[in-house]
Amino acid sequence: MSEFDQLEQTINQLTGIRRMVVVAKDGTRLTHHNEQGDRLGEYVAFVALTAEQLKTHLGFNGPYHIIMEQTSGDRILAILTKQFILGLDLDAHVSPAIIVDQLGHIVEQITL
């Protein structure tokens, strides 16, 4: 089982995650689950990479994750690693902090 398969298996066990996408730092989509051509990967990559580019200008060490709240109350969570970005579309009732805690150890072990 690949590291991405293990990640997807763990995500499938969590409630409130509707879609998942993994994007390389160059914007290439590596894997996705329930993302049906709706641009979640491109959106997550754009926001995360823009935030990373701005961090030196703002004096930040991170970001390590980004939470974007939608008008519906649902959230998009982007977890940034050195090699890739994990994007998750979350229901409004799901805590992004809990998801980061539950997935952090798996995400850190994945190498490309």
C-alpha positions, 0 to 999 in steps of 0.5 A: 500500500502506498503512502497516498493509499494509506492517507486516503484510507485514513481520510475515508474513515473520518466523517465530514470530509467531502473531497480530497486532493493532493497537489505537488508544489508545481501545481500538478495534481497527484491524487484526488478523491471525490473531486470531479473536475471542479478545480479544488486542486487548482484553487488549493494550490494557488492559495497555498503557493501564494501564501508561501511566496508571501511569507518571507515578505510578512516575516512568517515561518509558515504557513503549515496549514490554511483554513478557508471558510466558505459562505455556506460555513463549509471549509477548505483546509490546505495542509502544506508540506515541503513537497506537496499540498493536501486539500480537503473540503470539510463540512461546516461541523468539522473542526479543521484543527482536529483534522490536522491533528489526525492527519499530521503524522501520516502527511509528514511521512509521505515523500515523493 
